[in-house]
Amino acid sequence: MLKVPTRQQAESFIREAELMNPGPWIPHSLYAARAAEIIAQHHPSLDPDTAYVMGYLHDIGRRAGVHGMRHMIDGYVFLAAQGFEDAARICITHSYIIKEIDSVVGERDCAEQELEFMRRFLAGCVYDEYDRLIQLCDTISEPSGFCLIEKRLVDVALRYGTNDYSLQRWQAYLDIQKHFENSMGHSIYSLLPEVAENTFGADRGGA
Ligand SMILES: [Fe+2]
């Protein structure tokens, strides 16, 4: 049995977090949850409720404030302290499609000790289907809705820059997309609503 909160518990964690640090990460998390649920409904082995909760809580560390890499550790500690180890793991693994601490572009606002913890954690972690699912769902979910994955990758690169791992990461995201599409027998874009409107629409909000 996976150690994850119920949908109701997840909802109350998010409501509390929204009071502490409101922002576009809240609707982003909700879209990531919906994407995970929808993909899981068409997948042979994933549980839709578990997928939804993991998607909803992957960024829960943002409850502690507007932070960079800190949000992964904060989320992990918050959920692990309550015994939700499987949801806690996602707070770290969602950003590391490549298991290298340096692969993520972002502010390194952690203590050296915490970076070392993440390094060891990633080295010892065998990604399962849920880790991969949330890596994908995080990347196709904007605060305004679902987005073509290639557009999202380019938008993030333009906003935060690239590094030596960027092409490897992009390829890994496209491989994961293909992996889930093969498992489901559907394109993700045929299952997620309003991808075209959100990707190409004039009223698209960025965040
Ligand atoms: Fe996210």
Boltz pocket constraint, residues with backbone or C-beta under 6 A from the ligand:
constraints:
  - pocket:
      binder: B
      contacts: [[A, 28], [A, 32], [A, 58], [A, 59], [A, 138]]
      max_distance: 6.0
